[in-house]
């Protein structure tokens, strides 16, 4: 099982090497340096040696690594429970039926626990019988009109006998008693022990001094980027030359050549969707030059915890994150032929570029677009694995096609493509062929879901009853780092079951508005960047200082958000929310969240697509303004996880940084406040 670190101390510049010209290999091993992980002491103390999930024998749940970080050790396979056999160990629980719970000829009755902490109803007893003898929920013969003088267990007795402080226990008379709930952020079983409350402990932020750093940008152990003095190193020294985030004369990797007049060698460009110059700029893309091909990490084959504070290879020569206009600047880079990596989430492309020293090197749109195909030119080029549950009245898959992804990437799950089709349960949309499976195959197993980086749930024209176990598997998937995008009536995955239902105040209203004006929520930085991006691509207009969009067939599913982040709302129609997001696990603080859920209360395009064969439902032409809104959201869905801090745009500047535009933000650590 894959594990992920959800609180990292820093991005330092270490040593190490490694290369693989044919494709991704193991990343190079970083060099030593004080404070390399949260518990490092800096200088002579050496780095803290963190525990791993493997060293502690932890298969699931979370553990502390002993160096100030929290490790999420994965999810149990479908049918297993974390903590069932032992703490942080998966156990195969075999649920019992009512027949299994019978004893000595007495039939089970009333509310029972199936042995896997799930209630089952075993019904009432026959004539002349009562349910329960005060010990077990069994049918026994009535006496004197049914009065046996049986005393049912009290709550304290039932819970004490079961040895639990939360969850349910039997009262011995046919009923289940709730033994208590947990106070957030604790959850029942949250520490990996059944029936016990627990949660990941709150992290303690550390200062640069506590981390042993004297330069560069770092992470304070709670997911917040801190500035340890990006220009603090003296003449002849570089940040990272003395170890991770330490000033020194060497060990910092490649640097540009000395240029007359103090000029620098720079690389500039604009990241585009796979359509290149005919596409749209990509916001929030990471662009970097690795120190070697071996430093380009291989992507896991399952959903994992991809946080922004773990994205940049520690020994990248130079890196930047694009702004709303997609522009970037890489400063003080080496000349000659160099590999360039462009990435947002698990969308990635690697190209080789020729860099002329002591000048600006402007790249073309063809050089800086995302990949059209998986392994398009090399094994580093990547398209995420995406499952699409198609809907009769929505065609989410068409946004991916129109952004420039090759049609050969759209296949059935047993095909070689990266975009897999499943037919929706209530009324499906398009299909690849008559053998396209139903969505039941997708949600029947956590293992199947975990094979996808994202799951798209298109509107099917109405709600359908969702099995609670299917919803629970979707929750487990997102808690482990999976991403979910649902539109309109696919709210039935979010509206009825905790914890997703607590994300918003759901109205239950089915009708909507033929056309409506949506306003962008700019109370947080990414919302402000989204508004700017919409205006740049011609999908948004400036109305009295507000960015607004025109929405066809807007709906009224949500009145207000609760724990979610609002992005778009209807100022002229009771302020109904049109687009929201929330990160998961919902009970954990932002620095420890791994997955994301997106809900849009409007469609890509209206129509009836049931039974159509892809790509007929997509029509011809480019993205409409409404589709561009969802394009931004699909790429943001794939991006690394960080809290949507309302306060600031990250000030992550490196020494001698230059901008090609106000929106380009070269960084020396993770993008985040």
C-alpha positions, 0 to 999 in steps of 0.5 A: 500500500502506498503511503503519503506524507501530509506535512513536510518540512522543506524543499532544500537543495540536496545532493544525489544523482540518478538518470534513466534515459528511457523513462521514469526511474527512482528519483535520485537520493537527496543529500544530507543537511540539517532540518531535512525533515521536521525534526532535523537539528541543522548543521552538525546534528544531521537529519532526523531519520523518519519512521516509515509505514513499512518500518512500523508495520502500518498498513492503514490509518496514520502514524507520526514519523518521529520527525514532525510529519504525519504519514497516511499509510493507505486504505484497506482493501474492500471488505477489510477494516483498518484496526480490525485485527490490530492498530493500523493493520487491516483485517478481513471482517466477514459479516454475519447474517441473521441466520449466523447470529441464531443460537441454540435454536433461537432465531436472531431478532431486532437490530443486530450488529453483523460483526463488522460494526454494521447494523442489520434488521433481523425482524420481529419474533413469532407469536408467543415470543419476545425479542431479547433475554437481556443478554442477546437479541434472540427470540424466546418464549413469552411467559405470563403474557410476555413479561419475563422480568427481563432487564435490558442493558443500559447504555453504560452497560451495553457500551462497557460490555462491548468495550467501545466509546463510540458506535453502536452496541446491543441492549440485549432486547432487540435494539442498538444503543448509540455509545456516543459520538466523537468531537471533531476533528476526532472520528470513531475509529480515527486512530485505527482502533474500532470503537475508539475516538481519535484523530491526527494530532494538530501539527505545531508550526516551526520557525526557520530557526527551529528548522535550522534554515537560514535561506530559501522558502520552507514549509512550517510543518503545518503546510504553510510556506515560510520565507527563511530569507531568499536573498540572505546568502552572501557573495559566493554562496548559494542557498542549498550550498550548505545543505537543505535551506542552508547557505554555502559555496557548493552542492546547490546543483546547476546554475547559469554561466557568468554573464557580462553586465549582470545579465542572467540566462532565462527561459520564458513561455506560456503553458497551454492545454494540449491544443497548444496555440489553439488552446487556453493558458493553464493556471497553476502549472509547475514548470521546472528543469530537473538536475537529471532525468532520474529526478523526474518522479514516476507517478504511482499507479493509484490515487495518493496524497499529492499535496503542493508541499511535496511536488517540486523535486528537491534538486530542480535547477529552476522552477516556477508556477504559472499565473492566470495567463499561463506565463512562467520565467525560469531564471539563472538556468544552464545553457545547452540542451536541457530537459523541461518538465511541465506538470499540473497534477498528473498531467505532465509533459517533458520536452528537450529545449536548447538554451542560449546563455546570457539571454532570454529564451522564449519557448513556443506554444508547441513546446509548452503545451500539455501532452496530447497522448500518454507517453506521447514522445517519451515515458515521462509524458503522462495523462491521468487515469480518469473514469467517466460515468456518463450522463444523458444530459451532460457530456463532461468527457467532451471538455477533455476532448476539446482541450486537445486530448487525442481520441485514442485515449478514450476507451472502455476500462479494458482498453489502452486509453486513459479516459475510461467510460462507464454508463450511468446508473439512471440514464447513461450518456454516450458509450464507447461501444455496446460493451461499455460497462455500467457505473456499478462496476466502477463503485463496487470496489475501492480498489477499482476506484483507487486505480483512477486519479479522478472520477467524473460523475455526469448529470443523468437527468434525475436523482437515483438512490445511491447505495450507502456502501457505494457512497462510503467507498467513494468517501474512502477513495477521496480520503486517500487522495482521489478526486471527484467531479459531479454535476447537477443530479449527480448531487445524489452522491453528495447530498444524503450521506455523511460526511459529504452531505455536510459540505453544503445546505442542499435545497432539493429543488429540481428546477432552474433557470434557462439563463442566469448570471453567475458571479465569481467569488473573489474572497480567496486568492484562487478565486481572484485568479480564476476571475482573471483567467476567465477574463483572459480567455473571453469567458468572463466579463467585468461588471462593476468590479465583479467578474461574471459569466453567463450560465445556461440552465443554471440550477438551485441545488445549493442555497449556501455552502457549509464546509465547502469553498464557494466559487460561483453564485447567482447574485440575481437568483437568491444567491444559489451556489453554482460551483463549490469544492472541498478537500478530504478527509473533511474532518482533518485540518487543511494541512493533512487533507489529500483529496478533492471533491468538485460540484457544479450545478450546471452542465457542459452542454444540454442535450440527450446523449443516451446511447450515442457513440463517442465522440458524436455527442461532442459535436464540432468546434472549440470550447464554449465559454461555459465549457471553459469554466469547467476546463479550469475546474477539471485542471484544478481538480487534478492539481496538488492539494492546498488550503484555499487561504483567503489572505494572499498570493504566495510571495515565493520569490527566489534571488534575482527573480524576474517576471515576464508578467505580473501573473507569473510567479517563479517559486523556490518552494511549494505554491501556498500561503 
